[in-house]
Each structure stands twice: as C-alpha cells, then as structure tokens.
C-alpha cells in the first residue's frame, strides 16, 4: 500500500470514529435505554435522599454530592412506568444537563446499569410518530445494538421542561 492510500484509509477511519459516540446503557422496566457517556459524571448506588416539598412524585429529592446539591429523578415514575422497589442493582446515574441558563448536575434512578456501546450516528433511527399521544421529544432515536433495540435519550430535552426547571431551581 502506497503512502497516499494509507493516508486515505486513515482519514476514512478518523471519519468513522468521529461519527461514532459512546453511550452508557441502563435498564428500566425490561427495556434498555442509553445516554451519551460524555454527560455521565458518575454512577452511585441508591442511597437515601432529602425530600423537597411540593415537587412531582418522580422527584425523589436531593443529595449532597461533594458540596453540590443534586436533584434525583426516578425515571420509572417520570416515564409513567410501574414503580418497583429499589434493590441491590438500583443505581443513580449522575448526569450533566445543559440548559439555556447554565449546565446543571442531576441524577436519574434506574433499575440497573447495562453496558457501554459504540454507536454510529447513522445507526440511530428517528423515533416513529405515535400520533401525538406520547411525548417522544426526549427520545433521540432507536438503534439495534447486539441484536436488541436500545432507546437513546436526549437528556437535555427530558429534563428541560417547565416542571423540571422549577425542580432544579428549588434545589439550588
């Protein structure tokens, strides 16, 4: 292989890597969801939280994470799924959320962490239209990964709505 062909192969490889992102996946009611791994600050075992009055049921409360007050949202309840008692695999994924005003940290309670996948942007398909009955604005898309369907979330869209903005303000 000559030098020119080698450089072209390296360029194509770099383009492929640039179009690939890593996603942390987690389980929720038997389905696998994914979030951009660059937004994940840490993963913590479930622990008690301090409740905040007058917040929606899906807001479990806040924790003090090294001096930062972090609101905790139960994603099962946020998605109107059947509630489940927290067990040994229940974790809080601490995420960075980008809002119009500032970046914030918040936690989501999930059933279990699953895996980290490299996914190309082209393999993520748009969310199918469901007739406006269900708000899918927080779903980035769906992709088949290792012979299973994974739902990729737009964490900023999930969190940035009127209800969550009020919760985030109350926590600060």
HELIX and SHEET records of a PDB file:
HELIX    1   1 UNK A    3  UNK A   18  1                                  16    
HELIX    2   2 UNK A   37  UNK A   39  5                                   3    
HELIX    3   3 UNK A   75  UNK A   78  1                                   4    
HELIX    4   4 UNK A  121  UNK A  123  5                                   3    
HELIX    5   5 UNK A  155  UNK A  159  1                                   5    
HELIX    6   6 UNK A  162  UNK A  171  1                                  10    
SHEET    1   A 5 UNK A 112  UNK A 120  0                                        
SHEET    2   A 5 UNK A  20  UNK A  28 -1                                        
SHEET    3   A 5 UNK A  31  UNK A  36 -1                                        
SHEET    4   A 5 UNK A 148  UNK A 153  1                                        
SHEET    5   A 5 UNK A 139  UNK A 145 -1                                        
SHEET    1   B 5 UNK A  40  UNK A  45  0                                        
SHEET    2   B 5 UNK A  91  UNK A  98 -1                                        
SHEET    3   B 5 UNK A 103  UNK A 110 -1                                        
SHEET    4   B 5 UNK A  68  UNK A  74  1                                        
SHEET    5   B 5 UNK A  59  UNK A  65 -1                                        
END                                                                             
